């Protein structure tokens, strides 16, 4: 009997630990936080989603915007514009102080945003841990500066949104390394995730190889076009190699130019000279989308 009792106790303890350690993805955590806020605040409360601290400002902006949208769409609260709160805080406090400190104390926020009519402020953190992230949201009352709602959950370390927003831009050395690998049919761009650039480079090398084949196999030695495909092939290969080195820099700093280059279509065509002879030629065209 005792064994069965202890087995039941261990089962519920394990279940409790599992429930507490459950990891969510970032979007799930934001959604759950909005529902916690809905349960913890009175209907019709006036609130501001003010600040959220993360290791990358792009993650902070993402969480603030998503949480703002979800709270607005609940249609339970009056959600004030964060821009007005930012102006009020920066006017009240020193602007440089706000920028350097990042997060403002709850007391300061409460006293300032209370003048805007806010009854509660939403703040939060995303802390990096060894195995992932801890997502924390707090709602502070402007009257008492006491916490009204507190929600904390673990976020999966492989969350795709955090990964994409945290993606660090390669430095000059890494971009150069990508350029070297691009000599191998655009391999560097493929590894970097720039599939369009890799395909463009592969196409360039394929055209150059096709021209060399035409020069070596298709043309007769007494053909007036002898030497032209090979010369053009060397030119295409040279341009492709140069573009392979430039591509990582273009891709990260001028994506619009990269998009135009991605639509470039090199091909071998038959063309007539001024004598009416049909010869092999090389054509480059590109498409601009409106």
C-alpha positions in Angstrom: 0.0 0.0 0.0 2.8 2.4 1.0 4.7 1.6 -2.3 1.6 2.5 -4.3 1.2 5.8 -2.4 4.8 6.8 -3.0 4.5 5.9 -6.7 1.4 8.2 -7.0 3.3 11.0 -5.2 6.3 10.6 -7.4 4.1 10.7 -10.5 2.5 14.0 -9.6 5.9 15.5 -8.6 7.3 14.5 -12.0 4.2 15.9 -13.7 4.6 19.1 -11.8 8.2 19.5 -12.8 7.5 18.7 -16.4 4.7 21.2 -16.5 7.0 23.9 -15.0 9.8 23.1 -17.4 7.7 23.1 -20.5 9.2 25.3 -23.2 7.2 27.5 -25.6 8.1 29.3 -28.8 8.2 33.1 -28.6 4.9 33.7 -30.4 3.2 31.3 -27.9 4.8 33.0 -25.0 3.5 36.4 -26.2 0.0 35.1 -26.8 -0.1 33.5 -23.3 1.2 36.7 -21.7 -1.6 38.7 -23.3 -4.1 36.2 -21.9 -2.5 36.5 -18.4 -2.8 40.3 -18.7 -6.5 39.9 -19.7 -7.2 37.8 -16.6 -5.2 40.1 -14.2 -6.6 43.5 -15.2 -10.0 45.0 -15.0 -11.9 45.4 -18.3 -11.5 48.9 -19.6 -8.2 49.5 -18.0 -5.9 52.0 -19.8 -2.4 50.4 -20.3 0.8 51.1 -22.1 3.1 48.4 -23.5 6.3 50.3 -22.8 9.5 48.4 -22.7 11.0 45.0 -23.3 14.7 44.1 -22.9 16.4 41.5 -25.0 19.9 40.7 -26.2 19.0 42.2 -29.6 16.9 45.4 -30.1 15.1 43.8 -33.0 13.7 41.1 -30.7 12.6 43.8 -28.3 10.7 45.7 -31.0 9.1 42.5 -32.3 7.8 41.5 -28.8 6.5 45.1 -28.1 4.6 45.2 -31.4 3.2 41.7 -31.2 2.1 42.2 -27.6 0.5 45.6 -28.5 -1.4 44.1 -31.3 -2.7 41.2 -29.3 -3.8 43.4 -26.4 -5.6 45.7 -28.8 -7.4 42.8 -30.5 -8.6 41.5 -27.2 -10.9 44.6 -27.1 -10.7 44.6 -23.3 -8.4 47.5 -22.7 -7.6 51.0 -23.8 -4.0 50.5 -25.1 -2.2 53.8 -25.4 0.4 54.6 -28.1 3.9 53.8 -26.9 5.3 56.7 -28.9 3.5 59.2 -26.7 4.9 57.5 -23.6 8.4 57.6 -25.1 8.2 61.3 -25.7 6.9 61.9 -22.2 9.7 59.9 -20.6 12.4 61.4 -22.7 11.1 64.9 -21.9 10.9 64.2 -18.2 14.3 62.3 -18.0 17.5 63.2 -19.7 17.3 61.8 -23.3 20.9 60.5 -23.2 20.1 58.8 -19.9 17.1 57.0 -21.4 19.2 55.8 -24.3 22.2 54.6 -22.2 20.2 52.9 -19.5 17.8 51.2 -21.8 15.3 50.1 -19.1 13.7 52.7 -16.9 12.8 52.0 -13.3 9.2 51.0 -12.5 8.8 54.0 -10.2 9.9 56.5 -12.8 7.7 54.9 -15.5 4.7 54.8 -13.2 4.9 58.5 -12.2 5.4 59.7 -15.7 2.9 57.5 -17.6 0.3 58.1 -15.0 0.0 61.7 -16.3 -0.9 60.3 -19.7 -3.8 58.5 -18.2 -2.2 55.0 -17.9 -3.4 52.8 -15.1 -0.8 50.1 -15.8 2.5 49.6 -17.7 3.6 46.4 -19.4 7.4 45.7 -19.2 9.5 42.6 -19.7 12.7 40.8 -20.4 14.1 38.0 -22.5 17.0 36.4 -20.5 19.5 34.0 -22.1 20.0 30.8 -20.1 22.3 27.9 -20.8 19.5 25.8 -22.4 17.4 28.5 -23.9 15.6 31.7 -22.8 13.4 32.9 -20.0 10.5 35.2 -21.1 9.2 37.5 -18.4 6.3 39.9 -18.5 5.2 42.2 -15.7 2.3 44.6 -15.4 2.9 47.5 -13.0 0.1 49.6 -11.5 0.8 53.4 -11.9 -0.9 54.2 -8.6 1.0 51.8 -6.3 4.0 50.7 -8.6 3.1 47.2 -7.4 3.2 44.2 -9.8 -0.4 43.3 -10.8 0.5 40.5 -13.3 3.7 38.5 -13.5 4.2 35.8 -16.2 7.4 33.8 -16.7 8.0 30.9 -19.1 10.9 29.2 -20.8 11.3 29.8 -24.5 12.8 27.1 -26.8 16.5 27.8 -27.7 15.7 26.9 -31.3 12.9 29.4 -31.8 13.1 30.5 -35.4 12.0 34.1 -34.8 14.7 34.7 -32.2 17.2 33.0 -34.5 16.3 35.1 -37.5 16.1 38.4 -35.6 19.4 37.6 -33.8 21.3 36.7 -37.0 24.6 38.6 -36.9 25.8 40.2 -40.1 29.1 38.6 -41.2 32.3 40.7 -40.8 34.5 41.6 -43.7 36.7 38.5 -43.3 33.7 36.1 -43.2 32.3 37.8 -46.4 35.7 37.3 -48.1 35.7 33.7 -47.1 32.2 33.3 -48.6 33.6 34.9 -51.8 36.4 32.3 -51.9 33.9 29.5 -51.6 31.8 31.0 -54.3 34.5 29.9 -56.8 33.1 26.4 -56.3 29.8 27.0 -58.2 28.5 29.5 -55.7 29.0 27.2 -52.7 29.7 30.1 -50.3 26.4 31.8 -51.0 24.5 28.5 -50.7 26.1 27.9 -47.2 25.2 31.5 -46.2 21.6 30.9 -47.1 21.7 33.2 -50.1 20.2 30.7 -52.5 19.4 33.3 -55.3 23.1 34.4 -55.3 24.2 30.8 -55.4 21.9 30.0 -58.4 23.2 33.1 -60.2 26.8 32.1 -59.8 26.0 28.5 -60.7 24.3 29.7 -63.9 27.3 31.9 -64.7 29.8 29.0 -64.4 27.4 26.8 -66.4 27.3 29.3 -69.3 31.1 29.7 -69.2 31.5 25.9 -69.3 29.0 25.7 -72.2 30.9 28.2 -74.2 34.2 26.2 -73.7 32.4 23.0 -74.8 31.1 24.8 -77.9 34.6 26.1 -78.7 36.2 22.6 -78.2 33.6 20.3 -79.6 31.0 22.0 -81.8 33.0 24.4 -84.0 35.2 23.3 -86.8 38.7 24.7 -86.9 38.0 26.5 -90.2 34.9 28.1 -88.8 35.0 32.0 -88.8 33.6 31.8 -85.2 36.6 29.9 -83.8 37.9 31.6 -80.8 34.8 33.6 -80.0 33.0 31.2 -77.7 36.3 30.5 -75.8 37.0 34.2 -75.4 33.5 35.0 -74.3 33.7 31.9 -71.9 36.8 33.3 -70.3 35.1 36.7 -69.9 32.0 35.1 -68.4 34.0 33.0 -66.0 36.0 36.1 -65.0 32.9 38.2 -64.4 31.3 35.3 -62.4 34.4 34.9 -60.2 34.5 38.7 -59.5 30.8 38.7 -58.8 31.2 35.7 -56.5 33.6 37.8 -54.4 31.4 40.9 -54.5 28.1 39.0 -53.9 28.4 38.7 -50.0 29.0 42.4 -49.7 26.2 43.3 -52.1 23.8 40.9 -50.4 24.2 42.4 -47.0 24.4 46.1 -47.9 22.4 46.5 -51.1 19.7 43.9 -51.3 17.8 45.8 -53.9 20.8 45.6 -56.3 21.2 41.9 -55.4 17.5 41.3 -56.4 18.1 42.9 -59.8 21.2 40.8 -60.3 19.3 37.7 -59.3 17.0 38.2 -62.3 19.9 38.4 -64.7 19.7 35.7 -67.4 22.8 34.9 -69.3 22.4 32.6 -72.3 23.9 31.5 -75.6 22.0 32.5 -78.7 22.3 32.3 -82.5 22.8 35.7 -84.1 23.4 37.0 -87.6 26.4 39.2 -88.6 26.2 41.9 -91.2 26.9 39.3 -93.9 23.9 37.3 -92.9 25.9 34.4 -91.4 24.4 32.7 -88.3 26.9 32.6 -85.5 26.9 31.8 -81.8 26.5 34.8 -79.5 26.2 35.6 -75.8 23.3 37.6 -74.4 22.6 38.9 -70.9 19.1 40.1 -70.0 17.4 41.0 -66.7 13.8 41.5 -65.5 12.7 44.4 -63.4 9.4 43.8 -61.4 7.0 46.6 -60.8 
